[in-house]
């Protein structure tokens, strides 16, 4: 199964995975199928706008 962002909704004896992309239909799993679901992470936030350049210097170290 492809790893994509999904919203998990638990309902009486079933688990529904709703894709963040509305082009894909929800996936419904019964209790005995829950072993097929593997959660690999959790979205904790989003941000919008330009990313400011970092104040860190990632250039290679200079030898003296």
Backbone as a ProteinNet text record, in pm:
[ID]
protein_1_A
[PRIMARY]
XXXXXXXXXXXXXXXXXXXXXXXXXXXXXXXXXXXXXXXXXXXXXXXXXXXXXXXXXXXXXXXX
[TERTIARY]
84.8	0	89.4	52.1	127.4	107.6	214.2	206.3	166.7	49.3	-0.3	-66.6	-89.8	-156.4	-302.7	-346.4	-485.3	-539.3	-669.7	-737.5	-802.9	-773.1	-828	-954.6	-1062.2	-1188.6	-1232.8	-1248	-1293.1	-1443.7	-1512.3	-1657.1	-1684.9	-1795	-1833.8	-1776.5	-1663.2	-1604.9	-1534.6	-1526	-1455.7	-1358.3	-1262.6	-1170.4	-1178.4	-1195	-1200.8	-1079.2	-1011.2	-899.1	-943.6	-948.7	-990.9	-866.7	-843.3	-727	-739.2	-626.2	-624.2	-650.9	-628.2	-655.3	-794.1	-889.3	-1027.8	-1046.3	-943.3	-952.2	-955.5	-917.2	-914.2	-1028.3	-1099.1	-1211.6	-1162.2	-1249.1	-1211.6	-1188.2	-1101.5	-1075.6	-1138.1	-1218.7	-1287.8	-1235	-1197.2	-1143.6	-1231.5	-1269	-1340.7	-1239.6	-1287.6	-1200.1	-1093	-1125.5	-1027	-925.2	-951.7	-859.2	-767.1	-781.9	-704.4	-554.9	-515.5	-374.5	-311.3	-393.5	-342.3	-308.4	-345.5	-321.4	-191.1	-104	21.4	36.9	34.5	50.7	199.2	256.4	400.6	435.6	337.1	365	236.3	251.5	136	164.5	71.8	85.3	56.2	149.9	131.5	110.8	130.2	107.8	144.5	99.4	131.7	164.9	226.3	251.6	239.7	214.8	203.1	298.6	334.4	419.2	560.8	640.1	778.7	861.3	958.1	1050.6	1169.8	1201.3	1313.9	1445.4	1544.5	1675.5	1726.6	1792	1843.8	1960.7	1975.7	2089.3	2212.5	2197.3	2309.5	2388.9	2520	2607.7	2641.1	2589.3	2612.3	2724.8	2803.5	2913.3	3023.2	3103.5	3211.1	3310	3366.5	3461.8	3584.4	3634.7	3753.7	3877.6	3981.6	4106.6	4192.1	4261.6	4342.8	4486.7
-117.7	0	124	222.4	346.4	425	486.7	566.1	708	748.5	883.1	932.8	1063	1120.9	1081.2	1022.8	981.1	1026.1	1040	1072.5	945	906.1	783.3	816.8	746.1	760.1	622.4	608.7	480.4	488	387	375.5	234.3	211.1	81.7	-38.5	-88.6	-209.4	-192.4	-69.7	-47.3	68.6	72.8	185.3	235.6	365.7	425.3	513.4	496.3	581.1	669.6	798.7	895.5	967.3	962.7	1025.6	1177.5	1243.7	1389.9	1438.5	1352.7	1381.7	1326	1412.4	1370.4	1285.3	1270.8	1187.8	1038.3	1005.4	865.5	837.7	726.1	693.9	646.6	654.7	605.5	454.3	408.1	265.2	224.1	118.8	74.1	-63.4	-77.1	-201.5	-248	-376.7	-436.2	-474.9	-507.2	-539.5	-641.5	-747	-851.1	-804.3	-695.3	-642	-533.8	-496.7	-387.1	-414.4	-540.8	-575.8	-528.4	-491.1	-442.5	-293.4	-224.9	-81.5	-61.2	20.8	53.4	205.3	262.8	407.2	435.1	513.7	538	679	760.6	895.4	970	1090.3	1172.5	1316.4	1376.1	1515.3	1601.8	1688.6	1771.6	1918.4	1957.1	2096.2	2125.6	2237.9	2285.7	2434.3	2486.8	2630	2677.5	2806	2866.2	2983.9	3021	3137.2	3098.8	3199.2	3178.1	3128.3	3046.1	2998.4	3092.6	3146.5	3238.6	3161.8	3220.9	3154.4	3127.3	3017.2	2977.8	3067	3089.2	3167.3	3078.1	2948.7	2856.5	2856	2840.7	2833.4	2687.3	2632.8	2491.2	2473.1	2577.6	2563.9	2476.2	2410.6	2325.7	2404.3	2339	2405.6	2450.3	2566.1	2621.1	2581.6	2535.8	2508.2	2634.1	2655.2	2776.3	2747.3
0	0	0	-75.9	-83.2	46.1	93.9	214.9	179.2	223	199	326.7	334.1	449.8	449.8	561.3	574.2	709.2	718	842.4	892.3	1015.6	1073.9	1150.3	1117	1189.3	1235.6	1366.4	1422.3	1445.5	1396.3	1417.6	1464.7	1523.7	1580.4	1506.1	1553.8	1496.5	1363.3	1314	1187.3	1202.2	1113.3	1103.3	960.2	943.7	810.8	791.5	678.3	642	526.6	552.2	451.4	400.7	271.5	210.9	217.7	238.9	234.9	92.2	-6.6	-147.2	-179.5	-207.4	-229.4	-354.9	-436.7	-556.4	-520.8	-397.8	-354.1	-257.6	-275.3	-186.8	-49.8	52.3	184.7	182.4	271.7	287.6	420.8	419.7	540.3	580.2	708.2	761.3	876.7	876.4	988	1094.8	1213.9	1325.4	1293.3	1222.7	1192.2	1088.8	1018.9	918.1	974	1100.9	1157	1151	1145.8	1134.9	1004.7	907	778.6	783.1	890.9	903.9	980.9	926.9	994.8	996.5	1114.3	1128.4	1145.4	1054.8	1056.9	1104.7	1131.7	1179.7	1207	1255.9	1290.2	1247.1	1174.3	1134	1255.8	1289.9	1408.3	1375.7	1249.7	1214.6	1070.3	1024.7	890.6	900.4	797.6	793.7	650.1	635.7	504.4	495.5	376.2	355.1	319.2	297.2	257	374.5	343.8	445.5	445.9	561.8	574.3	563.9	501.4	495.3	636.1	652.2	782.2	821.9	950.6	998.8	1015.7	993.3	1004.5	874.5	886.4	770.1	744.1	635	603	501.7	478.6	383.1	443.2	356.7	409	494.4	591.6	681.8	603.5	635.7	571.8	652.4	585.7	657.8	657.9	765.9	781.6	746.3
[MASK]
++++++++++++++++++++++++++++++++++++++++++++++++++++++++++++++++

